[in-house]
Amino acid sequence: MKQSVRAKRMARNHKRNSKQTKLSLVSLMDIFTILVFFLMLNASDVQVLDNHKSVTLPESTSDTPAKETLLILVNNDAIVLQGKKVTDVDSALQDNQDTISALAKELEYHNQKRQKSTVMQQAIIAPQSDVAGQAITIMGDRTVPYAVLKKVMYTCAQAGYTDVSLAVEQLLSSEGEV
């Protein structure tokens, strides 16, 4: 049986297209290795504090990155230290004292816990001097009265936490600024 020209052409094309091409994995691995190193070296050092739904932070153009410190959350209802509710904002406002006693007790507890861990570390590592006070970050809602924040900051200072940072929402600089 004689094949037509079309059948011969189709057979020739099928034969040519049926060849398996080999994939070179070495070059792909090189590319992915370079890509991984590039991403690791150029990863941004942005630190983000866990924002609570009940807190709307004030906006600022702060350039200082956040540090890993003790965190006080102050919203319209409660004062929370490291996820544990310490007291209500209303009771803190109504109290005539400059300090918040429940917060002072919790800060003292965290201070003692930190001192125990540093004593254990000093046995292993050479002691480091603490020139500045201990660091603490306050995440206060923008609608919280200043009197409450003032009492919280004063209580922190009395407990030895003198390196106080206020968390803010960072604004992006405008196009004209660098």
C-alpha positions, 0 to 999 in steps of 0.5 A, a space after each residue: 500500500 502506497 502512502 500519500 504525500 500527506 501521510 508521509 509528511 505526518 509520519 515524518 513530523 510524528 517521528 521528529 516530535 516524538 524525541 524526548 528532550 532532556 532537562 538540565 537540573 544543574 543550571 536550574 539548581 544554580 539559578 535557585 541557589 543564587 535566588 535564595 542567597 539574594 533574597 536572604 541578603 536583601 530581606 528587609 529588617 522590618 519589625 512589626 509589633 502584633 497589633 490588637 484589634 482594639 487599638 488604633 495606633 497614632 500615626 508618625 514618621 518614626 524611623 526607629 525600629 521596634 525592639 523586642 521588649 515588654 509590651 503594655 497594651 492600653 485600649 479604651 477598656 483595659 490595660 494589658 501587660 504581655 497579653 494578661 489583663 491588669 486593670 480597667 482604664 476607668 478604675 485607673 482614671 478614678 484612682 487618685 494615686 500617680 501610679 497604678 498599683 496592679 500594673 506596678 505589681 505585675 511589672 515587679 513580677 516581670 522584673 524579678 523573673 528577668 533578674 532570675 534569668 540574668 543571674 543564670 546567664 551571668 554564670 555562663 556569660 560575662 556580666 553586661 552593664 545595664 547603664 540605661 533602665 529596662 526597656 518597655 513598649 506602650 501600645 496606646 490607642 489614639 483615643 485613650 486619655 493622656 492622663 491614663 498614659 501618663 499614669 502608665 508611664 510613671 508606673 513604669 518609671 517607678 518600677 525601673 522601666 525607664 526606657 519607654 517607647 510608644 508604639 506608632 503606625 509609621 507613615 510612608 514619606 511623601 514622594 519628594 522626601 528621601 
